[in-house]
Structures are given as C-alpha cells and as structure tokens.
Amino acid sequence: MPIREDFARERRQGGVMSGRTTAICDQIKGTVPTEFELDIMKEKAEALGRTGRRLEECLNRLRFLEKKVGTMRQRGTWVSGVNAVIEEYNRVREDAVRFLKYLVIHREALGFRRHTVLEEMYAIPDRKPLLGGDDVR
C-alpha cells in the first residue's frame, strides 16, 4: 500500500502516527503529503545530514592536526615541517567554515531560522599563525 494511503487511513481511523509523521503533516497545513513530497523531504533531510557529516569530518581532522602540531613541536621538528601541518590545518578550517555555512543554508531551506545551536555544536577553532624562522622548535 503506498505511503500516502497509509497516512490517510491512519488519520481517518484516528490512529497514532509517529511524531515525525505528525510534524510533517502539521507543517503542511494538515494535509497528507504525497509520495513525491515525501521524497523531496527525504532528499532535503539527507542533504542536511551529508553536510553535517562533512563538517564533522573537518572538525575531526582539525583535532588530529592540532595534536600533530603539538607532537611535532615537542619532538623539535623543523619549523618548515610544522608550518606545513599548520597550513593544512588552516585549509581544513576554511572547509569547516564553508560546510557550516552550507549547513545553515540547508536548515533555512527546511524552515529553521535559529542557528545558535550550530555554533555550540560545531565550534570551529581560530586560524593558527605560522611559526617564524627556520629553527628547530
């Protein structure tokens, strides 16, 4: 039985629908979404999830690179080697900033207007300055 008919039958019978289904139906003014509309909603949600995962990957990479810079400095690695890792860190940070913007855009497309929680969940650290000189640090 198609999804639309399931929703319609549940609504007619006064059955209990999942919170997600109820929210979707209420959001579109009490009408039952068509299969096509559900597919569009699903695609939007999946796109939002993909963007969030890519942002998480960037943040995980930043944490890894942060530790790597610390380890390299403790071991006395040449500044040029440390700076190469810092440059990668700053590139990954810019990717994270871009994906955070994409996440905000996706959320706005879905009707969310407040995004302060994103800044707390996905705290992006500041850029790292390059080290000076060509000495061992």
C-alpha positions as CSV (number, residue, x, y, z in Angstrom):
1,M,0.0,0.0,0.0
2,P,1.5,3.4,-0.9
3,I,2.7,5.6,1.9
4,R,0.0,8.3,1.2
5,E,-2.8,5.7,1.6
6,D,-1.3,4.6,4.9
7,F,-1.2,8.1,6.2
8,A,-4.8,8.8,5.1
9,R,-6.1,5.6,6.6
10,E,-4.4,6.3,9.9
11,R,-5.8,9.8,10.0
12,R,-9.3,8.6,9.2
13,Q,-9.2,5.9,11.8
14,G,-7.7,8.3,14.4
15,G,-4.7,6.1,14.7
16,V,-1.5,7.2,16.3
17,M,1.1,8.3,13.8
18,S,4.8,8.8,14.6
19,G,5.9,12.2,15.9
20,R,7.8,12.7,12.7
21,T,4.8,12.0,10.5
22,T,2.5,14.1,12.6
23,A,5.0,17.0,12.5
24,I,5.3,16.7,8.7
25,C,1.5,16.7,8.3
26,D,1.0,19.6,10.6
27,Q,3.7,21.6,8.9
28,I,2.0,21.3,5.5
29,K,-1.3,22.5,6.9
30,G,-2.8,19.2,8.0
31,T,-2.7,17.7,4.5
32,V,-1.3,14.3,3.9
33,P,1.9,14.5,1.8
34,T,2.1,12.8,-1.5
35,E,4.9,10.2,-2.1
36,F,6.6,12.9,-4.3
37,E,6.5,15.4,-1.4
38,L,7.9,12.8,1.0
39,D,10.7,12.0,-1.4
40,I,11.6,15.7,-1.6
41,M,11.5,16.0,2.2
42,K,13.7,12.9,2.4
43,E,16.3,14.3,-0.1
44,K,16.4,17.6,1.9
45,A,17.0,15.7,5.1
46,E,19.7,13.5,3.5
47,A,21.5,16.6,2.1
48,L,21.4,18.2,5.6
49,G,22.8,15.0,7.1
50,R,25.6,14.8,4.4
51,T,26.6,18.4,5.1
52,G,26.7,17.8,8.8
53,R,28.8,14.7,8.4
54,R,31.3,16.5,6.2
55,L,31.5,19.3,8.8
56,E,32.2,16.7,11.5
57,E,34.9,15.1,9.3
58,C,36.6,18.5,9.1
59,L,36.4,19.1,12.8
60,N,37.8,15.6,13.5
61,R,40.7,16.3,11.1
62,L,41.3,19.6,12.8
63,R,41.6,17.9,16.2
64,F,44.0,15.4,14.7
65,L,46.2,18.1,13.1
66,E,46.2,20.1,16.4
67,K,47.6,17.1,18.2
68,K,50.1,16.5,15.3
69,V,51.4,20.1,15.6
70,G,51.8,19.7,19.4
71,T,53.7,16.4,18.9
72,M,55.9,17.9,16.2
73,R,56.8,20.9,18.4
74,Q,57.6,18.7,21.4
75,R,59.9,16.5,19.3
76,G,61.8,19.5,17.9
77,T,60.6,19.2,14.3
78,W,61.9,21.9,11.9
79,V,59.7,24.9,11.7
80,S,59.1,24.3,8.0
81,G,57.6,20.9,8.7
82,V,55.4,22.3,11.5
83,N,54.3,25.1,9.2
84,A,53.3,22.6,6.5
85,V,50.9,21.0,9.0
86,I,49.6,24.4,10.2
87,E,48.9,25.3,6.6
88,E,46.9,22.1,6.2
89,Y,45.1,22.9,9.5
90,N,44.1,26.3,8.2
91,R,42.9,24.9,4.9
92,V,40.8,22.3,6.7
93,R,39.5,25.0,9.0
94,E,38.3,27.0,5.9
95,D,36.5,23.9,4.7
96,A,34.8,23.6,8.1
97,V,33.7,27.2,7.9
98,R,32.3,26.6,4.4
99,F,30.4,23.5,5.5
100,L,29.0,25.3,8.5
101,K,27.6,28.0,6.1
102,Y,26.1,25.2,3.9
103,L,24.5,23.7,6.9
104,V,22.9,27.0,7.8
105,I,21.6,27.3,4.2
106,H,20.2,23.8,4.3
107,R,18.5,24.4,7.6
108,E,17.0,27.7,6.3
109,A,15.7,25.8,3.2
110,L,13.9,23.4,5.7
111,G,12.4,26.3,7.6
112,F,14.8,26.6,10.6
113,R,15.5,30.2,11.4
114,R,17.7,30.0,14.5
115,H,21.2,28.6,14.2
116,T,22.9,29.5,17.5
117,V,22.9,25.8,18.5
118,L,25.2,25.1,15.5
119,E,27.8,27.4,16.8
120,E,27.8,25.5,20.1
121,M,27.7,22.0,18.5
122,Y,30.2,22.8,15.7
123,A,32.7,25.2,17.4
124,I,35.3,26.0,14.8
125,P,38.7,26.9,16.2
126,D,40.6,30.0,15.2
127,R,43.2,30.0,12.5
128,K,46.7,29.1,13.5
129,P,49.6,31.5,12.8
130,L,52.6,30.1,11.1
131,L,55.8,29.8,13.1
132,G,58.7,32.2,12.3
133,G,62.3,31.4,11.4
134,D,63.7,28.1,10.2
135,D,64.9,26.8,13.5
136,V,64.1,23.7,15.4
137,R,61.2,24.3,17.8
